[in-house]
Amino acid sequence: MLRFLTAGESHGPALLVIIEGLPAGLPLAQEYINQFLARRQHGFGRGGRMSIEKDTVSILAGLRGGRTLGSPVGLQITNRDHANWATIMSPARDADLESRRVTAPRPGHADLAGALKYGHGDMRNVLERASARETAARVAAGAVAAALLEELGVQVAGQVTGIGPVSIPPLDLPPAELRRAVQSSPLFCADPEAEQAMRGAIEQAREQGDTLGGTFAITVTGLPPGLGSYVHYDRRLDGILAAALMSIPAIKGVEIGAGFAAARRPGSQVHDEIFYSPERGFYRQTNNAGGLEGGMTNGEPLLIQAAMKPIPTLMRPLRSVDLLTREPVQASKERSDVCAVPAACVVGEAAVAWEIARVVLEQTGGDTWDEVTARFNDYRRRTGERNLP
């Protein structure tokens, strides 16, 4: 079973990842993971923290000669800003617990609920882990999964489809072309005209001390039909993917294919008719299902979209109540972004890649990469896969 754990606080020494269940012999390069981490840090609308951190991964275990060993893979991402927080975040008893104490919870953040749950009188103990900084560790794990998928001819690509009031439908482009278009955009948006409007919305929010959310779409190509299962609720791939995306901080909605729009149309305009040809096998001319039917991939490209709420740290804080005195106060401020939708898109890519890799290994089994590759290709042939890049 493929799984990972992360540890670390936003201003702690480092973020740690342990990945278990990778087959032996999978090619993996540190530079590949670093490309994902760099993309997560970029994007118009990011805040001052990104000018401090230059995320790179150190592979501490589980790799030799550029290939996995079959043992757990250990990753570390150093927090450069920790040097400014060493006494505050010290694990020792003489840590400075007063100078950056937080008692004014931010509406929309985990601050208050976390403090009440764990009995903290200082909400820094909550926000340090609830911070989206933790997603850097998830991106590192997802990059490993993406590397595994690429070796099998499966491509994962993301694009920003909305910022605040500006939105566009996902562009239907081949993964390589979509990546090129997105990489040239500071907002990871493949539509230049929409990108300009998005930039304007972010600038306006910045001037007003406000924040903006938005939407992003993830496309996966090269998947054979039948990954996932209809036999039990927790094996349905649509539920697995929705849970993975909803676990990303600030994500408030997920839709697959036509999503909520399908609820407003008759069935004759929603369900994708099925065709067959000897050259293509079974295929569909539309993809309202988003590549998933009955909890399984159906051979068409997977399309899943997510909606991110605005970041809860505002430069013009909202009203709140002090955790200790119960008196009205303004919510606390931490260094933050105006808009982090492009970063969330990269985290979304990583989350989707991880879950797809997990069901691939569940389908194939195997302790070695050669076994996984042979079994996956056999499965492709058996199910008539025809959408390889």
Kinemage of the C-alpha trace (Angstrom):
@kinemage 1
@onewidth
@group {chain A} dominant
@subgroup {mainchain}
@vectorlist {calphas} color= white
{ca met a 1} P 0.000 0.000 0.000
{ca leu a 2} L 1.367 3.395 -1.011
{ca arg a 3} L 1.139 5.974 1.752
{ca phe a 4} L 2.982 8.972 3.160
{ca leu a 5} L 3.239 10.974 6.362
{ca thr a 6} L 4.416 14.543 6.824
{ca ala a 7} L 5.724 16.415 9.849
{ca gly a 8} L 6.842 19.962 10.535
{ca glu a 9} L 5.612 23.422 11.410
{ca ser a 10} L 5.495 26.527 9.236
{ca his a 11} L 8.406 28.209 11.056
{ca gly a 12} L 10.052 25.041 12.327
{ca pro a 13} L 13.434 23.772 11.136
{ca ala a 14} L 12.082 21.685 8.260
{ca leu a 15} L 9.220 19.761 6.715
{ca leu a 16} L 9.626 15.996 6.630
{ca val a 17} L 8.042 13.348 4.397
{ca ile a 18} L 8.181 9.579 4.683
{ca ile a 19} L 6.846 7.595 1.708
{ca glu a 20} L 6.182 3.893 2.061
{ca gly a 21} L 5.188 1.397 -0.600
{ca leu a 22} L 7.198 2.445 -3.641
{ca pro a 23} L 8.493 -0.492 -5.682
{ca ala a 24} L 12.221 -1.034 -5.957
{ca gly a 25} L 13.890 0.254 -9.107
{ca leu a 26} L 11.700 3.283 -9.862
{ca pro a 27} L 13.842 6.032 -11.472
{ca leu a 28} L 13.671 9.197 -9.360
{ca ala a 29} L 15.648 12.451 -9.461
{ca gln a 30} L 15.868 15.134 -6.799
{ca glu a 31} L 15.703 17.773 -9.543
{ca tyr a 32} L 12.289 16.501 -10.672
{ca ile a 33} L 10.821 17.034 -7.188
{ca asn a 34} L 12.423 20.476 -6.976
{ca gln a 35} L 10.649 21.551 -10.177
{ca phe a 36} L 7.294 20.910 -8.495
{ca leu a 37} L 8.388 22.753 -5.348
{ca ala a 38} L 9.546 25.762 -7.381
{ca arg a 39} L 6.220 25.977 -9.232
{ca arg a 40} L 4.331 25.897 -5.925
{ca gln a 41} L 6.265 28.986 -4.770
{ca his a 42} L 5.620 31.019 -7.896
{ca gly a 43} L 2.511 32.807 -9.055
{ca phe a 44} L 1.303 36.392 -9.127
{ca gly a 45} L -0.249 37.343 -5.783
{ca arg a 46} L 2.164 35.493 -3.490
{ca gly a 47} L 3.443 37.169 -0.323
{ca gly a 48} L 6.774 37.942 1.352
{ca arg a 49} L 7.409 34.432 2.668
{ca met a 50} L 8.098 33.231 -0.870
{ca ser a 51} L 10.969 35.705 -1.200
{ca ile a 52} L 12.604 34.040 1.828
{ca glu a 53} L 12.040 30.363 1.133
{ca lys a 54} L 13.702 28.663 -1.829
{ca asp a 55} L 12.274 25.200 -1.430
{ca thr a 56} L 14.521 22.311 -2.380
{ca val a 57} L 14.312 18.718 -1.248
{ca ser a 58} L 16.982 16.538 0.310
{ca ile a 59} L 16.473 12.816 -0.206
{ca leu a 60} L 17.600 11.241 3.056
{ca ala a 61} L 16.637 7.609 2.577
{ca gly a 62} L 15.260 5.020 0.193
{ca leu a 63} L 17.216 5.970 -2.932
{ca arg a 64} L 20.543 4.806 -4.324
{ca gly a 65} L 21.999 5.454 -7.750
{ca gly a 66} L 18.890 7.315 -8.867
{ca arg a 67} L 16.484 4.437 -8.172
{ca thr a 68} L 14.250 3.523 -5.260
{ca leu a 69} L 15.317 0.651 -3.010
{ca gly a 70} L 11.876 -0.593 -1.990
{ca ser a 71} L 12.419 0.774 1.530
{ca pro a 72} L 10.734 3.962 2.835
{ca val a 73} L 11.820 7.154 1.058
{ca gly a 74} L 12.684 10.027 3.390
{ca leu a 75} L 12.496 13.647 2.188
{ca gln a 76} L 13.364 16.924 3.913
{ca ile a 77} L 12.551 20.511 2.941
{ca thr a 78} L 14.447 23.043 5.055
{ca asn a 79} L 12.617 26.166 6.233
{ca arg a 80} L 15.069 29.022 5.729
{ca asp a 81} L 12.886 31.400 7.756
{ca his a 82} L 13.404 29.215 10.843
{ca ala a 83} L 16.564 31.186 11.619
{ca asn a 84} L 14.318 34.119 12.556
{ca trp a 85} L 12.079 31.929 14.720
{ca ala a 86} L 14.551 29.586 16.389
{ca thr a 87} L 13.875 30.679 19.991
{ca ile a 88} L 10.122 31.025 19.424
{ca met a 89} L 9.769 27.574 17.840
{ca ser a 90} L 12.371 25.841 20.005
{ca pro a 91} L 11.272 22.404 21.279
{ca ala a 92} L 13.173 23.054 24.535
{ca arg a 93} L 11.542 24.261 27.748
{ca asp a 94} L 13.241 27.650 27.469
{ca ala a 95} L 11.412 28.505 24.216
{ca asp a 96} L 10.114 32.062 23.894
{ca leu a 97} L 6.371 31.461 24.306
{ca glu a 98} L 5.314 35.098 24.705
{ca ser a 99} L 6.720 37.370 22.018
{ca arg a 100} L 4.632 35.953 19.140
{ca arg a 101} L 1.634 34.639 21.076
{ca val a 102} L -1.597 34.644 19.054
{ca thr a 103} L -4.949 35.015 20.822
{ca ala a 104} L -7.058 36.814 18.172
{ca pro a 105} L -8.472 34.068 15.905
{ca arg a 106} L -8.893 34.749 12.195
{ca pro a 107} L -12.346 34.126 10.739
{ca gly a 108} L -12.061 31.357 8.171
{ca his a 109} L -8.929 29.820 9.718
{ca ala a 110} L -8.328 26.786 11.943
{ca asp a 111} L -7.166 29.112 14.765
{ca leu a 112} L -10.188 29.031 17.074
{ca ala a 113} L -11.514 25.521 16.448
{ca gly a 114} L -7.991 24.097 16.793
{ca ala a 115} L -7.331 25.932 20.053
{ca leu a 116} L -10.619 24.735 21.510
{ca lys a 117} L -10.002 21.149 20.355
{ca tyr a 118} L -6.439 20.810 21.692
{ca gly a 119} L -6.729 23.176 24.664
{ca his a 120} L -4.137 25.696 23.471
{ca gly a 121} L -4.012 29.157 25.022
{ca asp a 122} L -1.697 30.273 22.208
{ca met a 123} L -3.076 29.735 18.737
{ca arg a 124} L 0.428 29.726 17.293
{ca asn a 125} L 0.404 26.067 18.297
{ca val a 126} L -2.464 25.641 15.812
{ca leu a 127} L -1.531 27.912 12.931
{ca glu a 128} L 2.030 26.614 12.655
{ca arg a 129} L 0.734 23.226 11.518
{ca ala a 130} L -2.579 24.306 9.976
{ca ser a 131} L -0.608 26.691 7.745
{ca ala a 132} L -0.568 25.982 4.019
{ca arg a 133} L 3.216 25.758 4.376
{ca glu a 134} L 2.613 22.049 5.049
{ca thr a 135} L 1.521 21.634 1.443
{ca ala a 136} L 5.167 21.900 0.348
{ca ala a 137} L 5.644 18.452 1.887
{ca arg a 138} L 2.570 17.148 0.079
{ca val a 139} L 3.868 18.536 -3.199
{ca ala a 140} L 7.144 16.679 -2.690
{ca ala a 141} L 5.262 13.420 -2.154
{ca gly a 142} L 3.016 14.127 -5.143
{ca ala a 143} L 6.035 14.840 -7.335
{ca val a 144} L 7.335 11.345 -6.575
{ca ala a 145} L 3.944 9.982 -7.623
{ca ala a 146} L 3.979 12.083 -10.801
{ca ala a 147} L 7.416 10.691 -11.670
{ca leu a 148} L 6.031 7.168 -11.284
{ca leu a 149} L 3.069 7.972 -13.532
{ca glu a 150} L 5.210 9.594 -16.224
{ca glu a 151} L 7.255 6.405 -16.473
{ca leu a 152} L 3.953 4.653 -17.323
{ca gly a 153} L 2.868 7.241 -19.894
{ca val a 154} L 0.337 8.949 -17.609
{ca gln a 155} L 0.441 12.764 -17.628
{ca val a 156} L -0.949 15.140 -14.980
{ca ala a 157} L -1.391 18.838 -15.800
{ca gly a 158} L -3.105 21.708 -13.977
{ca gln a 159} L -4.416 25.113 -15.000
{ca val a 160} L -5.966 28.049 -13.160
{ca thr a 161} L -9.488 28.686 -14.462
{ca gly a 162} L -10.627 31.502 -12.199
{ca ile a 163} L -9.487 34.258 -9.842
{ca gly a 164} L -12.187 36.146 -7.957
{ca pro a 165} L -14.835 37.338 -10.445
{ca val a 166} L -12.837 36.257 -13.524
{ca ser a 167} L -13.381 32.693 -14.740
{ca ile a 168} L -12.987 30.621 -17.896
{ca pro a 169} L -13.733 26.984 -18.767
{ca pro a 170} L -10.740 24.607 -18.663
{ca leu a 171} L -8.848 24.636 -21.952
{ca asp a 172} L -8.845 21.238 -23.663
{ca leu a 173} L -5.191 20.957 -24.692
{ca pro a 174} L -2.758 18.020 -24.835
{ca pro a 175} L -0.759 17.851 -21.565
{ca ala a 176} L 2.550 18.954 -23.100
{ca glu a 177} L 0.925 21.927 -24.827
{ca leu a 178} L -1.030 22.856 -21.706
{ca arg a 179} L 2.129 22.752 -19.595
{ca arg a 180} L 3.945 25.073 -22.001
{ca ala a 181} L 1.067 27.556 -21.993
{ca val a 182} L 0.752 27.478 -18.209
{ca gln a 183} L 4.479 27.742 -17.496
{ca ser a 184} L 4.683 31.010 -19.416
{ca ser a 185} L 1.918 32.510 -17.247
{ca pro a 186} L 2.554 33.990 -13.777
{ca leu a 187} L -0.964 32.847 -12.855
{ca phe a 188} L -0.720 29.381 -14.455
{ca cys a 189} L -3.586 30.373 -16.755
{ca ala a 190} L -3.430 29.242 -20.375
{ca asp a 191} L -5.651 32.100 -21.629
{ca pro a 192} L -3.605 35.358 -21.893
{ca glu a 193} L -6.667 37.617 -22.012
{ca ala a 194} L -8.216 36.036 -18.919
{ca glu a 195} L -4.867 36.189 -17.161
{ca gln a 196} L -4.693 39.966 -17.574
{ca ala a 197} L -8.147 40.337 -16.053
{ca met a 198} L -7.127 38.076 -13.169
{ca arg a 199} L -4.022 40.162 -12.499
{ca gly a 200} L -6.171 43.273 -12.349
{ca ala a 201} L -8.496 41.654 -9.815
{ca ile a 202} L -5.544 40.660 -7.618
{ca glu a 203} L -4.047 44.155 -7.736
{ca gln a 204} L -7.371 45.656 -6.723
{ca ala a 205} L -7.676 43.241 -3.795
{ca arg a 206} L -4.113 44.075 -2.716
{ca glu a 207} L -4.867 47.795 -2.699
{ca gln a 208} L -7.958 47.155 -0.569
{ca gly a 209} L -6.117 44.941 1.933
{ca asp a 210} L -8.262 42.029 0.823
{ca thr a 211} L -7.695 38.526 -0.575
{ca leu a 212} L -9.080 36.461 -3.458
{ca gly a 213} L -9.810 32.812 -4.118
{ca gly a 214} L -10.497 31.067 -7.394
{ca thr a 215} L -10.662 27.777 -9.250
{ca phe a 216} L -8.262 25.384 -10.916
{ca ala a 217} L -8.594 22.270 -13.061
{ca ile a 218} L -6.489 19.107 -13.142
{ca thr a 219} L -6.358 16.867 -16.237
{ca val a 220} L -4.917 13.350 -16.327
{ca thr a 221} L -4.342 11.549 -19.617
{ca gly a 222} L -3.101 8.065 -20.478
{ca leu a 223} L -5.328 6.245 -17.972
{ca pro a 224} L -6.807 2.883 -18.942
{ca pro a 225} L -10.417 2.138 -17.987
{ca gly a 226} L -11.204 0.407 -14.704
{ca leu a 227} L -8.855 2.062 -12.207
{ca gly a 228} L -10.733 2.388 -8.943
{ca ser a 229} L -13.778 0.221 -8.248
{ca tyr a 230} L -17.558 0.258 -7.939
{ca val a 231} L -17.677 -2.526 -5.324
{ca his a 232} L -17.405 -0.410 -2.157
{ca tyr a 233} L -17.741 3.276 -1.258
{ca asp a 234} L -14.137 3.767 -0.140
{ca arg a 235} L -12.722 2.319 -3.353
{ca arg a 236} L -14.591 4.663 -5.700
{ca leu a 237} L -11.970 6.820 -7.364
{ca asp a 238} L -14.186 9.890 -7.656
{ca gly a 239} L -14.661 9.876 -3.864
{ca ile a 240} L -10.954 9.318 -3.289
{ca leu a 241} L -9.973 12.225 -5.532
{ca ala a 242} L -12.587 14.561 -4.059
{ca ala a 243} L -11.343 13.789 -0.539
{ca ala a 244} L -7.728 14.392 -1.556
{ca leu a 245} L -8.503 17.800 -3.047
{ca met a 246} L -10.814 18.826 -0.194
{ca ser a 247} L -7.977 18.099 2.255
{ca ile a 248} L -5.945 20.958 0.743
{ca pro a 249} L -6.254 24.084 2.921
{ca ala a 250} L -8.958 26.535 1.721
{ca ile a 251} L -10.531 24.171 -0.835
{ca lys a 252} L -14.307 24.402 -0.490
{ca gly a 253} L -15.644 22.598 -3.545
{ca val a 254} L -14.763 19.863 -6.022
{ca glu a 255} L -16.486 18.863 -9.243
{ca ile a 256} L -15.710 16.160 -11.796
{ca gly a 257} L -16.395 16.659 -15.491
{ca ala a 258} L -19.527 18.772 -15.992
{ca gly a 259} L -19.950 18.788 -12.205
{ca phe a 260} L -22.741 20.988 -10.873
{ca ala a 261} L -23.756 22.014 -14.373
{ca ala a 262} L -24.887 18.416 -14.967
{ca ala a 263} L -27.560 18.859 -12.315
{ca arg a 264} L -29.203 21.583 -14.418
{ca arg a 265} L -29.347 19.597 -17.669
{ca pro a 266} L -31.472 16.652 -18.827
{ca gly a 267} L -29.780 13.269 -19.041
{ca ser a 268} L -29.767 13.373 -22.819
{ca gln a 269} L -27.374 16.341 -22.619
{ca val a 270} L -25.177 14.930 -19.864
{ca his a 271} L -24.327 11.289 -20.484
{ca asp a 272} L -21.523 10.580 -22.929
{ca glu a 273} L -22.622 8.296 -25.759
{ca ile a 274} L -20.405 5.257 -26.402
{ca phe a 275} L -18.861 4.379 -29.785
{ca tyr a 276} L -16.486 1.720 -31.043
{ca ser a 277} L -13.952 1.395 -33.834
{ca pro a 278} L -11.206 -1.189 -34.337
{ca glu a 279} L -8.602 1.590 -34.332
{ca arg a 280} L -9.801 3.364 -31.163
{ca gly a 281} L -11.672 0.658 -29.285
{ca phe a 282} L -14.516 1.946 -27.097
{ca tyr a 283} L -14.613 5.739 -26.998
{ca arg a 284} L -16.806 8.758 -26.347
{ca gln a 285} L -17.133 11.962 -28.339
{ca thr a 286} L -17.899 14.034 -25.226
{ca asn a 287} L -16.502 13.910 -21.701
{ca asn a 288} L -19.133 15.298 -19.345
{ca ala a 289} L -18.319 12.438 -16.964
{ca gly a 290} L -14.787 13.780 -16.611
{ca gly a 291} L -13.260 10.371 -17.279
{ca leu a 292} L -14.971 8.685 -14.308
{ca glu a 293} L -18.049 6.467 -14.286
{ca gly a 294} L -19.193 4.277 -11.415
{ca gly a 295} L -16.144 5.170 -9.343
{ca met a 296} L -13.731 4.030 -12.088
{ca thr a 297} L -11.780 5.573 -14.918
{ca asn a 298} L -13.518 5.012 -18.269
{ca gly a 299} L -10.557 5.576 -20.593
{ca glu a 300} L -11.270 9.227 -21.340
{ca pro a 301} L -9.096 12.028 -19.870
{ca leu a 302} L -9.815 12.645 -16.223
{ca leu a 303} L -10.982 16.220 -15.509
{ca ile a 304} L -11.483 17.452 -11.970
{ca gln a 305} L -11.923 21.046 -10.775
{ca ala a 306} L -11.587 22.591 -7.326
{ca ala a 307} L -12.680 25.886 -5.782
{ca met a 308} L -10.457 27.732 -3.304
{ca lys a 309} L -11.827 30.311 -0.876
{ca pro a 310} L -9.947 33.592 -0.236
{ca ile a 311} L -7.048 33.384 2.223
{ca pro a 312} L -8.271 34.245 5.762
{ca thr a 313} L -5.338 36.517 6.703
{ca leu a 314} L -6.398 40.056 5.723
{ca met a 315} L -4.301 43.207 5.921
{ca arg a 316} L -7.533 44.920 6.983
{ca pro a 317} L -8.549 42.356 9.601
{ca leu a 318} L -12.120 41.282 10.291
{ca arg a 319} L -13.759 41.411 13.706
{ca ser a 320} L -12.995 38.635 16.161
{ca val a 321} L -12.935 37.818 19.892
{ca asp a 322} L -9.824 37.345 22.017
{ca leu a 323} L -9.367 33.705 23.001
{ca leu a 324} L -8.367 34.519 26.588
{ca thr a 325} L -10.210 37.731 27.524
{ca arg a 326} L -13.335 37.127 25.387
{ca glu a 327} L -13.173 40.819 24.452
{ca pro a 328} L -13.853 42.061 20.883
{ca val a 329} L -10.637 42.486 18.857
{ca gln a 330} L -9.435 42.606 15.292
{ca ala a 331} L -8.237 39.279 13.927
{ca ser a 332} L -4.501 38.639 14.001
{ca lys a 333} L -2.253 39.159 10.975
{ca glu a 334} L 0.475 36.820 9.759
{ca arg a 335} L 2.617 37.365 6.688
{ca ser a 336} L 0.411 36.085 3.881
{ca asp a 337} L -0.532 36.096 0.211
{ca val a 338} L -3.211 38.095 -1.564
{ca cys a 339} L -4.009 35.135 -3.798
{ca ala a 340} L -2.547 31.626 -3.737
{ca val a 341} L -4.707 29.890 -6.330
{ca pro a 342} L -1.722 29.145 -8.639
{ca ala a 343} L 0.071 27.491 -5.722
{ca ala a 344} L -3.071 25.540 -4.840
{ca cys a 345} L -3.209 24.336 -8.447
{ca val a 346} L 0.262 22.791 -8.062
{ca val a 347} L -0.784 21.218 -4.761
{ca gly a 348} L -3.864 19.897 -6.551
{ca glu a 349} L -1.707 18.322 -9.247
{ca ala a 350} L 0.336 16.619 -6.540
{ca ala a 351} L -2.752 15.392 -4.675
{ca val a 352} L -4.312 13.930 -7.826
{ca ala a 353} L -1.027 12.368 -8.955
{ca trp a 354} L -0.635 10.708 -5.571
{ca glu a 355} L -4.098 9.117 -5.603
{ca ile a 356} L -3.768 7.960 -9.209
{ca ala a 357} L -0.372 6.397 -8.442
{ca arg a 358} L -1.904 4.697 -5.430
{ca val a 359} L -4.692 3.031 -7.436
{ca val a 360} L -2.219 2.086 -10.178
{ca leu a 361} L -0.049 0.219 -7.668
{ca glu a 362} L -3.169 -1.309 -6.125
{ca gln a 363} L -4.104 -2.579 -9.582
{ca thr a 364} L -0.678 -3.960 -10.434
{ca gly a 365} L 0.946 -5.018 -7.184
{ca gly a 366} L 4.617 -5.918 -7.443
{ca asp a 367} L 7.734 -5.247 -5.383
{ca thr a 368} L 9.879 -4.174 -8.337
{ca trp a 369} L 9.409 -1.508 -10.967
{ca asp a 370} L 9.809 -4.078 -13.746
{ca glu a 371} L 6.874 -6.046 -12.314
{ca val a 372} L 4.708 -2.928 -12.044
{ca thr a 373} L 5.489 -1.843 -15.609
{ca ala a 374} L 4.828 -5.275 -17.117
{ca arg a 375} L 1.547 -5.724 -15.244
{ca phe a 376} L 0.309 -2.223 -16.038
{ca asn a 377} L 1.034 -2.697 -19.741
{ca asp a 378} L -0.737 -6.077 -19.654
{ca tyr a 379} L -3.733 -4.415 -18.025
{ca arg a 380} L -3.727 -1.728 -20.716
{ca arg a 381} L -3.791 -4.344 -23.440
{ca arg a 382} L -6.584 -6.278 -21.755
{ca thr a 383} L -8.795 -3.211 -21.353
{ca gly a 384} L -8.087 -1.864 -24.851
{ca glu a 385} L -6.269 1.300 -23.798
{ca arg a 386} L -5.785 3.653 -26.739
{ca asn a 387} L -5.176 7.134 -25.321
{ca leu a 388} L -1.458 6.993 -24.710
{ca pro a 389} L 0.310 10.359 -25.178
